[in-house]
Amino acid sequence: MHLVKINEVLTPDISRGNVFGEMGKSRLMMFEKIDEDFITFIDPHKENFDALNTESKLSDEVLGKTVLKIMKKLGLVLKNCVGISTDGCSVMSSKICGAVRTIQNEIPGAFWCPCYNHSLNLSIVKGCQIQSIRNAFGQIKEIVNFFNSSSKRNFVLKSCLHATLNSLCETCWIERHTAVLQFLTGLPKILDSLNDIANWDEHESSSNAKLLYNSIDCEFIITLYVTSLIFSITLPLSTILQKKCFDKQFANDAIKTRYRFYFKITLSKCETNFQGIFLKASKQMEDLHIPILKPRTVKKQINKVNYSIDSVEDYFCVAIYNPFLDFIINDINDRFTEETLSIFSLGIFISQVPMSQSLEYSEYNLRIIWKQFGNVEEMSKRIVNEEDFII
């Protein structure tokens, strides 16, 4: 039985009072057991700024140099650092001057492995920047705040909906999907509540309720159905990536199977899928007496989509559904590349992990492992070159 010791450094997020934690993980892989030893927390302000009159600005370069300084202070061999794990924010992941790039300039053998769930969330965020979706989320927030800011108005909502509305969480997309689904299923009761409040004698509540009631139009309802469909694909994957009981190999398989399978089907049946969405949305709009109309178009428009399409269904397919799907698929392809998913492919050495029977696949993974760990001190002493390692 071989005993392999791998030293890693994590560059975590900045959190809670600008104190971020650094963990030097000493992973002892023996009999498939992993031991992790926590080292220390670090205050980057205290480590880098002494004078009180100095502006303590934490840039990406400062964070990267702080990690390197602490590693040297602890006597860690920089050559043995094989991995850096962070979230996907630009401060960490910038290829020009990010904290990860600063560390890699001194430790070229340290590969960056981003947080998969955070990368997925960022892809969804990018897709939600489409104007119609952004506006719909803004309307939901206004309606939720309208009810939650008054116990009197909230009582009316509870009487109709028999529940309170969940807020749209800015960071956790599992909760956001739950809030969108609750809003979509409870929309008739929500409109009834707004209509009841609009008839009050209280001027502020009644006028705001009337405005919010009138803001629910065809574009808003179709956007809700589109986001609900896309979130139903990303929600199970996001849930899996947050579980502690799954390792990286399982996360890779989940991304490759669920994302690539479901999104490919959704993309290949784009028009058919949207027809189903439009039929459901149309039925609900008929029940709510909301006219099925597309927004007004003019010859020149720069502030919103302005497609010259006569059909209402085709208009919203081109203006909302297709761009949302394209944004998410392209961004996920950019973030979850084969190079990213193949980092630390050590599962090939574990008999319990099912691997491909293809020799080319095994050789491919072995070459990646040699590229990642060939410069580690203990590895370079035992094995001279890449071909000997593969054999």
Contacts in CASP RR format, 6 or more apart in sequence:
PFRMAT RR
TARGET T0000
AUTHOR 0000-0000-0000
METHOD contacts of the structure
MODEL  1
MHLVKINEVLTPDISRGNVFGEMGKSRLMMFEKIDEDFITFIDPHKENFD
ALNTESKLSDEVLGKTVLKIMKKLGLVLKNCVGISTDGCSVMSSKICGAV
RTIQNEIPGAFWCPCYNHSLNLSIVKGCQIQSIRNAFGQIKEIVNFFNSS
SKRNFVLKSCLHATLNSLCETCWIERHTAVLQFLTGLPKILDSLNDIANW
DEHESSSNAKLLYNSIDCEFIITLYVTSLIFSITLPLSTILQKKCFDKQF
ANDAIKTRYRFYFKITLSKCETNFQGIFLKASKQMEDLHIPILKPRTVKK
QINKVNYSIDSVEDYFCVAIYNPFLDFIINDINDRFTEETLSIFSLGIFI
SQVPMSQSLEYSEYNLRIIWKQFGNVEEMSKRIVNEEDFII
1 30 0 8 1.000
1 31 0 8 1.000
3 28 0 8 1.000
3 29 0 8 1.000
3 30 0 8 1.000
4 29 0 8 1.000
4 378 0 8 1.000
5 26 0 8 1.000
5 27 0 8 1.000
5 28 0 8 1.000
5 29 0 8 1.000
5 378 0 8 1.000
6 27 0 8 1.000
6 29 0 8 1.000
6 80 0 8 1.000
6 82 0 8 1.000
6 373 0 8 1.000
6 376 0 8 1.000
7 24 0 8 1.000
7 25 0 8 1.000
7 26 0 8 1.000
7 76 0 8 1.000
7 77 0 8 1.000
7 80 0 8 1.000
7 81 0 8 1.000
7 82 0 8 1.000
8 24 0 8 1.000
8 25 0 8 1.000
8 27 0 8 1.000
8 81 0 8 1.000
8 82 0 8 1.000
8 83 0 8 1.000
8 84 0 8 1.000
8 85 0 8 1.000
9 22 0 8 1.000
9 23 0 8 1.000
9 24 0 8 1.000
9 25 0 8 1.000
9 67 0 8 1.000
9 71 0 8 1.000
9 76 0 8 1.000
9 81 0 8 1.000
9 83 0 8 1.000
9 84 0 8 1.000
9 103 0 8 1.000
9 110 0 8 1.000
10 22 0 8 1.000
10 23 0 8 1.000
10 24 0 8 1.000
10 25 0 8 1.000
10 84 0 8 1.000
10 85 0 8 1.000
10 86 0 8 1.000
11 22 0 8 1.000
11 63 0 8 1.000
11 64 0 8 1.000
11 67 0 8 1.000
11 84 0 8 1.000
11 85 0 8 1.000
11 86 0 8 1.000
11 92 0 8 1.000
11 99 0 8 1.000
11 100 0 8 1.000
11 103 0 8 1.000
12 20 0 8 1.000
12 21 0 8 1.000
12 22 0 8 1.000
12 23 0 8 1.000
12 86 0 8 1.000
13 20 0 8 1.000
13 86 0 8 1.000
13 87 0 8 1.000
13 89 0 8 1.000
13 92 0 8 1.000
14 20 0 8 1.000
14 44 0 8 1.000
14 58 0 8 1.000
14 63 0 8 1.000
14 91 0 8 1.000
18 43 0 8 1.000
18 44 0 8 1.000
18 45 0 8 1.000
18 58 0 8 1.000
19 41 0 8 1.000
19 42 0 8 1.000
19 43 0 8 1.000
19 44 0 8 1.000
20 41 0 8 1.000
20 42 0 8 1.000
20 44 0 8 1.000
20 63 0 8 1.000
21 40 0 8 1.000
21 41 0 8 1.000
21 42 0 8 1.000
22 39 0 8 1.000
22 40 0 8 1.000
22 41 0 8 1.000
22 42 0 8 1.000
22 67 0 8 1.000
22 70 0 8 1.000
23 36 0 8 1.000
23 38 0 8 1.000
23 39 0 8 1.000
24 37 0 8 1.000
24 38 0 8 1.000
24 39 0 8 1.000
24 76 0 8 1.000
25 36 0 8 1.000
25 37 0 8 1.000
26 35 0 8 1.000
26 36 0 8 1.000
26 37 0 8 1.000
27 34 0 8 1.000
27 35 0 8 1.000
27 36 0 8 1.000
28 34 0 8 1.000
28 35 0 8 1.000
29 346 0 8 1.000
32 350 0 8 1.000
32 352 0 8 1.000
39 74 0 8 1.000
40 70 0 8 1.000
40 74 0 8 1.000
42 66 0 8 1.000
42 70 0 8 1.000
44 58 0 8 1.000
44 62 0 8 1.000
44 63 0 8 1.000
44 66 0 8 1.000
45 56 0 8 1.000
45 58 0 8 1.000
47 66 0 8 1.000
47 69 0 8 1.000
47 70 0 8 1.000
48 56 0 8 1.000
48 58 0 8 1.000
48 62 0 8 1.000
48 66 0 8 1.000
49 56 0 8 1.000
59 91 0 8 1.000
60 90 0 8 1.000
60 91 0 8 1.000
60 92 0 8 1.000
60 94 0 8 1.000
60 97 0 8 1.000
60 98 0 8 1.000
60 99 0 8 1.000
60 101 0 8 1.000
60 102 0 8 1.000
61 97 0 8 1.000
61 98 0 8 1.000
61 99 0 8 1.000
61 102 0 8 1.000
63 91 0 8 1.000
63 92 0 8 1.000
63 99 0 8 1.000
63 102 0 8 1.000
64 98 0 8 1.000
64 99 0 8 1.000
64 100 0 8 1.000
64 102 0 8 1.000
64 103 0 8 1.000
65 102 0 8 1.000
67 99 0 8 1.000
67 103 0 8 1.000
68 78 0 8 1.000
68 102 0 8 1.000
68 103 0 8 1.000
68 106 0 8 1.000
68 107 0 8 1.000
71 78 0 8 1.000
71 81 0 8 1.000
72 78 0 8 1.000
77 377 0 8 1.000
78 106 0 8 1.000
78 107 0 8 1.000
79 107 0 8 1.000
79 375 0 8 1.000
79 376 0 8 1.000
79 377 0 8 1.000
80 376 0 8 1.000
80 377 0 8 1.000
80 378 0 8 1.000
81 103 0 8 1.000
81 107 0 8 1.000
81 109 0 8 1.000
81 110 0 8 1.000
82 109 0 8 1.000
82 110 0 8 1.000
82 111 0 8 1.000
82 344 0 8 1.000
82 372 0 8 1.000
82 373 0 8 1.000
82 376 0 8 1.000
83 109 0 8 1.000
83 110 0 8 1.000
83 111 0 8 1.000
83 112 0 8 1.000
83 113 0 8 1.000
83 344 0 8 1.000
84 100 0 8 1.000
84 103 0 8 1.000
84 104 0 8 1.000
84 110 0 8 1.000
84 111 0 8 1.000
84 112 0 8 1.000
84 113 0 8 1.000
85 112 0 8 1.000
85 113 0 8 1.000
85 114 0 8 1.000
85 115 0 8 1.000
86 92 0 8 1.000
86 93 0 8 1.000
86 99 0 8 1.000
86 100 0 8 1.000
86 112 0 8 1.000
86 114 0 8 1.000
86 115 0 8 1.000
87 114 0 8 1.000
87 115 0 8 1.000
87 118 0 8 1.000
88 114 0 8 1.000
88 115 0 8 1.000
88 118 0 8 1.000
88 119 0 8 1.000
88 122 0 8 1.000
90 98 0 8 1.000
91 98 0 8 1.000
91 99 0 8 1.000
92 98 0 8 1.000
92 99 0 8 1.000
92 100 0 8 1.000
93 100 0 8 1.000
93 112 0 8 1.000
93 114 0 8 1.000
94 101 0 8 1.000
95 101 0 8 1.000
100 112 0 8 1.000
103 110 0 8 1.000
104 110 0 8 1.000
104 112 0 8 1.000
108 375 0 8 1.000
109 372 0 8 1.000
109 375 0 8 1.000
111 343 0 8 1.000
111 344 0 8 1.000
111 372 0 8 1.000
112 343 0 8 1.000
113 248 0 8 1.000
113 340 0 8 1.000
113 343 0 8 1.000
113 344 0 8 1.000
114 335 0 8 1.000
114 340 0 8 1.000
116 241 0 8 1.000
116 251 0 8 1.000
116 255 0 8 1.000
116 336 0 8 1.000
117 238 0 8 1.000
117 241 0 8 1.000
117 242 0 8 1.000
119 332 0 8 1.000
119 335 0 8 1.000
119 336 0 8 1.000
120 173 0 8 1.000
120 234 0 8 1.000
120 237 0 8 1.000
120 238 0 8 1.000
120 241 0 8 1.000
120 332 0 8 1.000
120 335 0 8 1.000
121 171 0 8 1.000
121 173 0 8 1.000
121 238 0 8 1.000
122 331 0 8 1.000
122 335 0 8 1.000
123 328 0 8 1.000
123 331 0 8 1.000
123 332 0 8 1.000
123 335 0 8 1.000
124 173 0 8 1.000
124 230 0 8 1.000
124 231 0 8 1.000
124 234 0 8 1.000
124 328 0 8 1.000
126 327 0 8 1.000
126 328 0 8 1.000
126 331 0 8 1.000
127 133 0 8 1.000
127 323 0 8 1.000
127 324 0 8 1.000
127 327 0 8 1.000
127 328 0 8 1.000
127 331 0 8 1.000
128 134 0 8 1.000
128 137 0 8 1.000
128 227 0 8 1.000
128 324 0 8 1.000
129 327 0 8 1.000
130 320 0 8 1.000
130 323 0 8 1.000
130 324 0 8 1.000
130 327 0 8 1.000
131 304 0 8 1.000
131 305 0 8 1.000
132 219 0 8 1.000
132 223 0 8 1.000
132 305 0 8 1.000
132 319 0 8 1.000
132 320 0 8 1.000
133 223 0 8 1.000
133 226 0 8 1.000
133 227 0 8 1.000
133 320 0 8 1.000
133 324 0 8 1.000
135 220 0 8 1.000
135 223 0 8 1.000
136 219 0 8 1.000
136 220 0 8 1.000
136 223 0 8 1.000
136 224 0 8 1.000
136 227 0 8 1.000
137 168 0 8 1.000
139 212 0 8 1.000
139 215 0 8 1.000
139 216 0 8 1.000
139 220 0 8 1.000
140 168 0 8 1.000
140 179 0 8 1.000
140 180 0 8 1.000
140 183 0 8 1.000
141 167 0 8 1.000
141 168 0 8 1.000
142 212 0 8 1.000
142 215 0 8 1.000
143 165 0 8 1.000
143 183 0 8 1.000
143 190 0 8 1.000
143 194 0 8 1.000
143 212 0 8 1.000
144 165 0 8 1.000
144 166 0 8 1.000
144 167 0 8 1.000
144 168 0 8 1.000
144 179 0 8 1.000
146 153 0 8 1.000
146 208 0 8 1.000
146 209 0 8 1.000
146 212 0 8 1.000
147 153 0 8 1.000
147 154 0 8 1.000
147 157 0 8 1.000
147 164 0 8 1.000
147 165 0 8 1.000
147 193 0 8 1.000
148 154 0 8 1.000
148 164 0 8 1.000
148 165 0 8 1.000
148 167 0 8 1.000
150 205 0 8 1.000
152 205 0 8 1.000
153 193 0 8 1.000
153 197 0 8 1.000
153 205 0 8 1.000
153 209 0 8 1.000
154 164 0 8 1.000
156 193 0 8 1.000
156 196 0 8 1.000
156 197 0 8 1.000
157 164 0 8 1.000
157 165 0 8 1.000
157 189 0 8 1.000
157 190 0 8 1.000
157 193 0 8 1.000
158 164 0 8 1.000
159 193 0 8 1.000
160 189 0 8 1.000
160 190 0 8 1.000
160 192 0 8 1.000
160 193 0 8 1.000
160 196 0 8 1.000
161 186 0 8 1.000
161 189 0 8 1.000
161 190 0 8 1.000
161 193 0 8 1.000
163 182 0 8 1.000
165 179 0 8 1.000
165 182 0 8 1.000
165 183 0 8 1.000
165 190 0 8 1.000
166 175 0 8 1.000
166 178 0 8 1.000
166 179 0 8 1.000
166 182 0 8 1.000
167 179 0 8 1.000
168 176 0 8 1.000
168 179 0 8 1.000
168 180 0 8 1.000
169 175 0 8 1.000
169 176 0 8 1.000
169 179 0 8 1.000
173 231 0 8 1.000
173 234 0 8 1.000
173 235 0 8 1.000
173 238 0 8 1.000
174 235 0 8 1.000
174 238 0 8 1.000
174 239 0 8 1.000
174 242 0 8 1.000
176 231 0 8 1.000
177 228 0 8 1.000
177 231 0 8 1.000
177 232 0 8 1.000
177 234 0 8 1.000
177 235 0 8 1.000
180 224 0 8 1.000
180 227 0 8 1.000
180 228 0 8 1.000
180 231 0 8 1.000
181 228 0 8 1.000
181 231 0 8 1.000
183 190 0 8 1.000
183 224 0 8 1.000
184 224 0 8 1.000
184 225 0 8 1.000
184 228 0 8 1.000
187 216 0 8 1.000
187 221 0 8 1.000
187 224 0 8 1.000
187 284 0 8 1.000
187 288 0 8 1.000
188 284 0 8 1.000
188 287 0 8 1.000
188 288 0 8 1.000
191 213 0 8 1.000
191 216 0 8 1.000
191 288 0 8 1.000
194 209 0 8 1.000
194 210 0 8 1.000
194 212 0 8 1.000
194 213 0 8 1.000
195 209 0 8 1.000
195 213 0 8 1.000
197 205 0 8 1.000
197 206 0 8 1.000
197 209 0 8 1.000
198 206 0 8 1.000
198 209 0 8 1.000
198 210 0 8 1.000
198 213 0 8 1.000
199 206 0 8 1.000
200 206 0 8 1.000
200 209 0 8 1.000
216 288 0 8 1.000
216 290 0 8 1.000
217 290 0 8 1.000
217 291 0 8 1.000
217 293 0 8 1.000
218 281 0 8 1.000
218 285 0 8 1.000
218 290 0 8 1.000
218 291 0 8 1.000
218 292 0 8 1.000
218 293 0 8 1.000
218 294 0 8 1.000
218 312 0 8 1.000
219 294 0 8 1.000
219 295 0 8 1.000
219 316 0 8 1.000
219 320 0 8 1.000
221 281 0 8 1.000
221 284 0 8 1.000
221 285 0 8 1.000
221 290 0 8 1.000
222 277 0 8 1.000
222 278 0 8 1.000
222 281 0 8 1.000
222 316 0 8 1.000
222 320 0 8 1.000
223 320 0 8 1.000
224 281 0 8 1.000
225 277 0 8 1.000
225 280 0 8 1.000
225 281 0 8 1.000
226 274 0 8 1.000
226 277 0 8 1.000
226 320 0 8 1.000
226 321 0 8 1.000
226 324 0 8 1.000
227 324 0 8 1.000
229 266 0 8 1.000
229 273 0 8 1.000
229 277 0 8 1.000
230 324 0 8 1.000
230 325 0 8 1.000
230 328 0 8 1.000
233 258 0 8 1.000
233 259 0 8 1.000
233 262 0 8 1.000
233 263 0 8 1.000
233 266 0 8 1.000
234 328 0 8 1.000
236 258 0 8 1.000
237 254 0 8 1.000
237 255 0 8 1.000
237 258 0 8 1.000
237 259 0 8 1.000
240 246 0 8 1.000
240 250 0 8 1.000
240 251 0 8 1.000
240 254 0 8 1.000
240 258 0 8 1.000
241 251 0 8 1.000
241 254 0 8 1.000
246 254 0 8 1.000
248 344 0 8 1.000
249 347 0 8 1.000
249 353 0 8 1.000
252 341 0 8 1.000
255 336 0 8 1.000
255 341 0 8 1.000
256 341 0 8 1.000
259 332 0 8 1.000
259 336 0 8 1.000
263 325 0 8 1.000
263 328 0 8 1.000
263 329 0 8 1.000
263 332 0 8 1.000
266 273 0 8 1.000
266 325 0 8 1.000
267 325 0 8 1.000
267 329 0 8 1.000
270 317 0 8 1.000
270 321 0 8 1.000
270 322 0 8 1.000
270 325 0 8 1.000
271 317 0 8 1.000
273 321 0 8 1.000
274 313 0 8 1.000
274 316 0 8 1.000
274 317 0 8 1.000
274 321 0 8 1.000
275 313 0 8 1.000
277 321 0 8 1.000
278 313 0 8 1.000
278 316 0 8 1.000
278 317 0 8 1.000
282 292 0 8 1.000
285 291 0 8 1.000
285 292 0 8 1.000
286 292 0 8 1.000
292 312 0 8 1.000
293 312 0 8 1.000
294 309 0 8 1.000
294 312 0 8 1.000
294 315 0 8 1.000
294 316 0 8 1.000
295 304 0 8 1.000
297 306 0 8 1.000
297 307 0 8 1.000
297 308 0 8 1.000
298 306 0 8 1.000
300 306 0 8 1.000
305 319 0 8 1.000
307 315 0 8 1.000
307 318 0 8 1.000
307 319 0 8 1.000
309 315 0 8 1.000
309 318 0 8 1.000
342 365 0 8 1.000
342 368 0 8 1.000
343 368 0 8 1.000
343 372 0 8 1.000
344 372 0 8 1.000
345 365 0 8 1.000
345 368 0 8 1.000
345 369 0 8 1.000
346 369 0 8 1.000
347 353 0 8 1.000
347 355 0 8 1.000
348 355 0 8 1.000
348 362 0 8 1.000
348 365 0 8 1.000
348 366 0 8 1.000
348 369 0 8 1.000
355 361 0 8 1.000
355 362 0 8 1.000
356 362 0 8 1.000
363 390 0 8 1.000
366 389 0 8 1.000
366 390 0 8 1.000
367 386 0 8 1.000
367 390 0 8 1.000
369 389 0 8 1.000
370 386 0 8 1.000
370 389 0 8 1.000
370 390 0 8 1.000
373 379 0 8 1.000
374 380 0 8 1.000
374 383 0 8 1.000
374 389 0 8 1.000
383 389 0 8 1.000
END
